[in-house]
Amino acid sequence: MPYSEIEGLSSVGRIRKILNVAKENKIVLLQGRLKKEEETELIKATMEEINKDFKGIELAVIDPGIAGNVAGVRKLRNAVFGMLLGDRQGMTIIGPASIVKEIKKDPHKIELLTKETKAKKRGKKR
């Protein structure tokens, strides 16, 4: 989901849009990041909506500015991009807990582990 798709929305609108997509059993790869307050509200809203069909979400934020060995010109470049682009730097991954088992991240890669879902069995009469 490009950041421009949620950029014009209010914080509540952003949260609702992302949560609605996750409730459709889809994984959201969001260009950029939510604000810390929005992440907190997303988690709160998720907790309020948990039921037998919706088990919650898994969330991970990848921020290139935090990648351990960033120094010198790269650090300056990331700072300038951050001022110009705001929350568009990095990536946010949000997926329904019924599908996403675990999200592992480090500065060089990300692993998204999913659960096997049991296909609904269709009863055939013979």
Buried (B, 14 or more C-beta within 10 A) or exposed (E): BEBEEBEEEEBEEBBBBBBEBBBEEEBBEBBBBBEEEBBEBBBEBBEEBEEEEBBBBBBBBBBBBEEEEBEEEEEEEBEEBBEEEEBBBBBBBBBBBBBBEEBEBEEEEEEBEEEEEEEEEEEEEE
